[in-house]
Amino acid sequence: MNNVGRTLIIALVLLGTLLWTSSPALADGVTYTETDVASGSLGGASFSDALVTITLVGDTSTLTTDPLFGALEVFGPATVTVEGIGTASFTDSLAVFDNQAIGVAGILDSSLGGIGLDVLDTIDLAFGTYDLTTNIGPITDSSLFNPDDGSCSACFATNDGNFVLTSNSGTSTFSASTAVPEPSSLFLLGVGLSGLFLARRKKASSAIA
């Protein structure tokens, strides 16, 4: 087999591999996000009616079912960003969950309260059939959270101090997105591989001439 043939085969294998691994059905990595306008504190810095964004990146191949409530759970590293203050990483064991029986999805801290404490949840009928493995949302609906009563009964540990919510807007937004390359990235890869193939072919033609 000549160099042109080998180059074409390599290009096709690379492109096929990328397309296969970027399929939403096969993607394990999912980024889950909860947002709300709320009041509280982060690392001792108070905030009022600020945009709060909690992000957790989970591997759906580790999906489990909570034996007590039957909720689906995916654990992973999580961060919280508070508008006007900054971003901090949670240091406790956090998970995204979906309780299909009652239509609730959100973020919980499994290290607190024996069975865990919910950091921020969204209530919506769409979660009655959601399994945490695919894209969903953004879905905005009624929210649930554990407000701190001043005794740090609902303090969530971060690398920048405790994150605490005391009140919120009454609604929150949940979304999930799989880690899939954008179509533009696939297009650019295809263009690059095509250019490589044509360059090899031109070189081979010149050698023959």
Buried (B, 14 or more C-beta within 10 A) or exposed (E): EEEBEEBBEBBEEBBEEBEEEBEEEEBBBBBBBBBBBBBBBBBEEEBEEBEBBBBBBBEBEEBEEBEEBEBBBBBBEBBBBBEEBEBBEBBBBBBBBBBBEEBBBBBBBBBBEEEBBBBBBBBBEBBBEBEBBBEBBEBBBEBBBBBBEEEEEBBBBBEBBBBBBBEBEEBBBBBBBBEBBEEEEBEEBBEEBEEBBEEBBEEBEEEEE
